[in-house]
Amino acid sequence: MQENDRPVGMSELAVSRRTVFAALGVGIGLGAVGLPTAASAAVTGWSNPTLGTLTSGYKTASRPGHTGWDIANSQGTPIYAVAAGTVRDIRTGSYPGDTTSGPLPGRTGNSVHIDHADGYFSYYGHLYRVLVSDGQRVSCGQLVGLMGTTGNSTGPHLHFEIHNPRLTTLDPRTFLANRGISLGAIAPMGTTGWPSVSQGNTTWVTRVIQYLLRGRGVSTVVDGYFGPATASSVKTFQSSKGLYVDGMVGPITWTALILPLQQGNSGDLVRGLQVALNARGASIPVDGAFGSVTTTAVRNFQSSHGLVVDGLVGPVTWSTLI
């Protein structure tokens, strides 16, 4: 594909940079990221911390000292504050296998500890990035970090705890269930547009991923099935970019896969864009040519979703499409 050097429109570029930098945790004031959007919590003032699969539970027979719940998903999955409060302490600079304790006892790597009202505290461990600072005031549903596998961890997941009072743990799954929230299963406030996609997916999103992989130089069959072959291609791409190699396409892998597109581009990245546009209601050829027809489809999509209508496909348009 020919990649043009002309910059994308300045309005979207400014928003796009904020989106990408927030995901990577660099280049932006920490207090500016992750402001909450529409509430998903069943009880006002409380939110799920993230989306994912529940793995190790609270004080199980096999792990009686495990004082929280583990929620697994791909590296980079956003982590949100479960309620308004003040960041009591954080830990940064950890790495996979780090055996040093964080703000609380244990080896949970990069972590955030938040002081809420009425004596409640929440704790978020094994983060890939911490996106808040000590003493910062946060809102319910505010982005506080990205899921990772730092510290004593065998794969990307969130170790999540609830305390009342501090250091006196409660079962966080029961605590949130009593507030109408199914831990890990209800979309948190502030959720981003990037899904986590893994083996077994057969939607149009897999076809987009396959075209993007081919557009980034990884040999991939475009058949719409996320099977072992596609997972292997994803791992190849992740390894080439220094990402956590798990074969899942989560927020960080998405932002590495995409490139800005505009009229005049051609190739498999454009085919991926065209597949996504058609899934969102357009009816255009998947021919890999970013011409006037594709430009019109992009502008129509941007207009219908309240985006800057410039026909340029940057991270904001990409994430809204996916």
C-alpha positions in Angstrom: 0.0 0.0 0.0 1.1 3.5 -0.7 1.2 5.5 2.5 0.9 9.2 1.9 2.7 11.7 4.1 0.0 14.4 4.1 -1.1 14.9 7.7 -4.7 14.1 8.6 -7.1 17.0 9.5 -6.0 19.0 12.4 -9.3 18.7 14.4 -9.2 15.0 14.3 -5.5 14.8 14.7 -5.8 16.7 18.1 -8.4 14.3 19.3 -6.6 11.3 17.8 -3.4 12.1 19.6 -5.3 12.4 22.9 -6.9 9.0 22.3 -3.7 7.2 21.4 -1.6 8.9 24.1 -4.3 8.1 26.7 -4.1 4.5 25.7 -0.3 4.4 25.9 -0.1 6.6 29.0 2.4 9.1 27.6 2.5 12.7 26.4 -0.7 14.0 28.1 -1.5 15.4 31.5 -2.8 12.4 33.5 -5.8 14.3 34.9 -7.1 14.8 31.3 -7.7 11.3 30.3 -10.6 8.9 30.7 -13.5 11.3 31.7 -16.6 9.2 32.2 -19.4 8.9 29.6 -22.8 7.3 29.9 -23.3 5.3 33.0 -23.6 1.5 32.8 -23.7 0.8 36.6 -27.0 -0.4 38.0 -26.6 1.7 41.1 -25.7 5.4 40.6 -22.1 6.1 41.7 -20.7 2.6 41.0 -19.2 1.0 37.9 -17.6 -2.2 36.8 -13.7 -1.8 36.7 -13.3 -3.6 33.4 -14.6 -6.3 31.0 -13.2 -9.8 30.9 -13.4 -13.4 32.1 -13.4 -14.1 35.8 -10.6 -16.5 36.7 -9.2 -16.8 40.2 -11.8 -16.0 42.9 -11.8 -14.5 46.4 -10.3 -16.7 49.1 -10.9 -20.0 47.4 -10.0 -23.3 48.9 -7.0 -23.5 46.6 -5.9 -19.9 47.2 -7.2 -18.9 50.7 -4.8 -15.9 50.7 -6.2 -14.5 47.4 -8.1 -11.4 48.6 -9.6 -10.3 45.3 -10.9 -11.4 42.0 -8.9 -11.8 38.8 -10.5 -10.6 35.5 -8.6 -11.7 32.4 -8.6 -10.0 29.0 -6.0 -8.8 26.5 -3.1 -6.5 27.4 -4.2 -2.8 27.2 -7.9 -3.4 28.1 -9.0 -0.2 29.9 -9.4 -0.2 33.7 -11.8 2.2 35.3 -12.4 3.6 38.8 -15.4 1.8 40.4 -16.5 4.9 42.2 -15.4 8.5 42.8 -12.5 9.0 45.1 -8.9 10.1 45.6 -5.9 8.1 44.5 -4.2 7.1 47.8 -1.1 5.6 46.2 0.2 4.0 43.0 3.0 1.9 41.8 4.8 2.2 38.5 7.9 0.8 36.9 7.1 -2.9 37.5 7.6 -5.6 34.9 6.5 -9.2 34.4 8.0 -11.4 37.0 8.8 -8.5 39.4 8.7 -9.9 42.9 8.6 -6.5 44.8 5.5 -5.7 46.8 3.4 -2.7 45.7 1.3 -0.4 47.8 -0.4 -3.4 49.4 1.2 -6.7 50.4 1.7 -9.0 47.5 3.4 -8.8 44.1 0.7 -7.2 42.0 3.1 -5.1 39.9 1.9 -1.7 38.6 -1.1 -0.8 40.7 -3.6 1.9 41.8 -5.2 2.2 45.3 -8.2 4.5 45.5 -9.9 6.0 48.7 -13.7 6.3 48.3 -16.4 7.6 50.5 -17.8 5.8 53.6 -14.5 4.0 54.3 -14.3 2.0 51.1 -11.1 1.5 49.1 -10.5 -0.2 45.7 -7.3 -1.7 44.4 -6.2 -2.5 40.8 -3.1 -4.6 40.2 -0.9 -6.0 37.5 -1.5 -3.0 35.3 0.4 -2.4 32.0 0.2 1.3 32.5 -0.9 3.5 35.4 -2.8 6.6 34.1 -3.4 8.5 37.3 -1.1 10.1 39.9 -0.9 10.1 43.7 -3.5 12.4 45.3 -5.5 12.8 42.1 -9.3 13.1 42.4 -11.1 10.6 40.1 -14.7 10.2 39.0 -16.7 7.0 38.8 -15.8 5.4 35.5 -12.6 7.4 35.0 -9.8 5.6 33.2 -7.1 4.7 35.8 -4.9 2.2 33.9 -4.5 -0.4 31.3 -4.6 -4.2 31.9 -1.3 -5.9 32.0 0.8 -8.8 33.4 3.3 -7.0 35.6 4.4 -8.5 38.9 3.6 -12.0 39.9 1.4 -12.9 36.9 1.1 -15.5 34.2 -1.0 -13.5 31.7 -2.8 -10.2 31.3 -5.5 -9.7 33.9 -6.8 -7.3 36.6 -6.4 -8.2 40.2 -9.3 -6.3 41.8 -10.0 -5.8 45.5 -12.5 -3.9 47.7 -11.7 -2.9 51.3 -13.7 -1.5 54.2 -12.0 -0.3 56.2 -8.6 -0.1 54.5 -6.8 -3.5 54.3 -9.9 -5.3 55.5 -11.1 -7.1 52.3 -14.6 -7.9 51.1 -15.5 -10.2 48.3 -15.6 -7.7 45.4 -17.9 -9.9 43.2 -20.5 -10.0 46.0 -20.0 -6.3 46.8 -20.7 -5.3 43.2 -23.5 -7.8 42.8 -25.3 -6.2 45.7 -25.2 -3.0 43.6 -26.6 -4.7 40.5 -23.3 -5.1 38.8 -21.9 -8.4 37.4 -18.2 -8.2 37.8 -16.4 -8.2 34.5 -19.6 -8.7 32.5 -21.3 -5.2 32.4 -19.6 -2.5 30.3 -17.9 0.0 32.6 -18.5 3.7 32.3 -16.1 5.3 29.9 -15.6 2.2 27.8 -13.5 2.7 24.6 -14.5 1.6 21.2 -11.7 -1.0 20.8 -13.0 -4.6 21.4 -10.9 -7.6 22.4 -11.0 -10.2 19.7 -9.7 -13.8 20.0 -10.0 -17.2 18.5 -13.5 -18.3 17.6 -14.6 -15.0 16.4 -16.4 -15.2 13.0 -17.7 -11.6 12.6 -16.8 -9.0 10.1 -14.3 -7.7 12.7 -12.1 -10.7 12.1 -12.1 -10.0 8.3 -10.9 -6.4 9.1 -8.1 -7.8 11.4 -7.0 -10.2 8.6 -6.8 -7.4 6.0 -4.9 -5.1 8.5 -2.4 -7.9 9.2 -1.8 -8.4 5.5 -1.5 -4.6 5.1 1.2 -4.6 7.7 3.1 -7.3 6.0 2.0 -10.4 7.9 0.9 -13.3 5.6 -2.8 -14.1 6.5 -5.7 -15.8 4.7 -8.8 -13.5 4.7 -11.6 -15.8 5.4 -13.4 -14.2 8.3 -12.5 -17.0 10.7 -10.3 -16.2 13.7 -8.7 -19.6 14.0 -5.2 -20.9 15.0 -3.7 -19.5 11.7 -5.0 -16.0 12.4 -3.9 -16.2 16.0 -0.5 -17.2 14.8 -0.4 -14.2 12.5 -1.4 -11.9 15.3 1.4 -13.3 17.5 3.9 -12.7 14.7 2.7 -9.0 14.4 2.7 -8.5 18.2 6.3 -9.9 18.4 7.5 -7.6 15.7 6.1 -4.6 17.6 7.4 -5.6 21.0 3.8 -6.2 22.3 2.7 -8.9 24.7 2.3 -12.0 22.5 -1.0 -13.6 23.3 -2.7 -13.8 19.9 -5.6 -11.6 21.0 -6.4 -8.3 19.4 -7.0 -5.8 22.2 -6.8 -2.0 22.4 -2.9 -1.9 22.2 -2.7 -4.3 19.3 -5.5 -2.4 17.5 -3.7 0.9 17.8 -0.5 -0.8 16.5 -2.3 -2.4 13.6 -4.1 0.7 12.2 -2.6 3.5 10.2 -4.2 6.8 9.1 -5.9 6.5 5.7 -7.1 9.1 3.2 -8.1 9.4 -0.4 -5.3 8.1 -2.7 -4.3 5.2 -0.4 -4.6 1.7 -1.7 -4.1 -1.9 -0.6 -5.2 -4.2 2.2 -5.5 -1.6 4.9 -8.1 0.2 2.7 -9.9 -3.2 2.2 -10.1 -3.5 5.9 -11.6 0.0 6.1 -14.1 -0.8 3.4 -15.2 -4.0 5.2 -15.8 -2.0 8.4 -17.7 0.7 6.5 -20.0 -1.9 4.8 -20.6 -3.5 8.2 -21.7 0.0 9.5 -24.2 0.5 6.7 -22.2 1.5 3.6 -22.4 -0.4 0.3 -19.1 0.0 -1.5 -16.8 -2.3 -3.3 -14.0 -3.9 -1.3 -11.4 -3.2 -3.9 -8.6 -1.6 -1.9 -8.9 1.8 -3.6 -9.5 4.8 -1.4 -11.3 6.9 -4.0 -14.2 9.3 -4.1 -16.7 6.5 -3.3 -14.9 5.4 -0.1 -14.3 9.1 0.9 -18.1 9.7 0.7 -18.8 6.6 2.8 -16.2 7.8 5.4 -17.7 11.3 5.5 -21.3 9.9 5.9 -20.1 7.7 8.7 -18.3 10.6 10.5 -21.4 12.8 10.1 -23.8 10.2 11.5 -21.5 9.6 14.6 -20.7 13.2 15.5 -17.1 13.1 14.3 -15.1 15.7 12.4 -16.3 15.3 8.8 -13.1 15.4 6.8 -13.0 12.0 5.0 -9.7 11.2 6.8 -9.5 8.0 8.8 -7.5 8.5 12.0 -7.6 6.7 15.3 -10.9 8.3 16.4 -12.7 7.3 13.2 -11.1 3.8 13.3 -12.1 3.1 16.9 -15.7 4.3 16.3 -15.9 2.1 13.2 -14.7 -1.0 15.1 
